[in-house]
C-alpha cells in the first residue's frame, strides 16, 4: 500500500507534496527533516499536514499530481486552516 502526503514549512511558508511506496509518511517526514532530501533541505523543519493511503503507487502518484494543481493546493490550504 502506498501513500501521498503533504508537508508544510513555517520557515518558507510553502507546501511540499510527495508520495511513498510504503504507507509510512512519518518515516518520510524524518528523512525530510534530517536533510536527506535535497529539495526540502532548506525548509526544515517540516510538519506533516496531510496523509492519505492509496491502494498502489500509481494511484498515489496520480493523487500527488492532483494535489500539485491549483485545485489540489486550494484543498490543502483549506485543510491547513482546520488545524
C-alpha positions in Angstrom: 0.0 0.0 0.0 1.3 3.4 -0.9 0.6 6.9 0.4 0.6 10.5 -0.6 1.5 13.2 1.9 1.9 17.0 2.3 4.4 18.8 4.5 4.4 22.4 5.5 7.4 24.6 6.4 6.8 27.5 8.7 10.2 28.9 7.6 9.3 29.2 3.9 5.5 29.1 4.2 5.4 26.5 1.5 4.0 23.0 1.0 5.9 20.0 -0.2 3.8 17.2 -1.7 5.2 13.8 -2.1 4.3 10.1 -2.4 5.8 6.9 -1.0 5.7 3.3 -2.0 5.4 2.4 1.7 2.4 3.5 3.7 4.6 5.4 6.1 4.6 9.2 5.8 6.2 9.5 9.3 9.4 7.9 8.1 9.5 10.2 5.1 9.0 13.2 7.4 12.0 12.1 9.4 14.1 11.8 6.2 13.0 15.3 5.0 13.8 16.9 8.4 17.2 15.1 8.5 18.2 16.8 5.3 18.4 13.6 3.3 16.1 15.1 0.6 17.7 17.8 -1.5 14.5 19.6 -2.5 13.3 20.1 1.1 16.6 20.7 2.9 16.2 24.5 3.0 12.7 24.4 4.5 13.4 22.4 7.6 11.7 21.7 10.0 8.7 20.3 8.1 5.3 19.4 9.6 3.1 16.6 8.3 -0.2 18.3 7.5 -1.9 15.7 5.2 -1.6 12.0 4.7 -3.7 9.7 2.5 -3.4 6.0 1.9 -3.7 4.7 -1.7 -4.2 1.1 -3.0 -1.0 1.2 -5.1 1.9 3.5 -6.1 0.3 4.5 -9.4 -2.8 5.8 -7.6 -0.6 7.7 -5.1 1.3 9.4 -7.9 -2.0 10.4 -9.6 -3.2 11.9 -6.3 0.1 13.6 -5.8 -0.1 15.2 -9.3 -3.7 16.4 -8.4 -2.5 18.0 -5.2 0.1 19.9 -7.1 -2.6 21.6 -9.2 -4.4 24.8 -8.3 -7.5 22.9 -7.0 -5.3 20.5 -5.0 -3.4 23.3 -3.4 -6.7 25.0 -2.5 -7.8 21.8 -0.8 -4.6 21.6 1.2 -4.9 25.2 2.3 -8.5 24.6 3.5 -7.3 21.5 5.4 -4.5 23.6 6.9 -7.0 26.2 8.2 -8.7 23.4 10.1 -5.5 22.5 12.0 
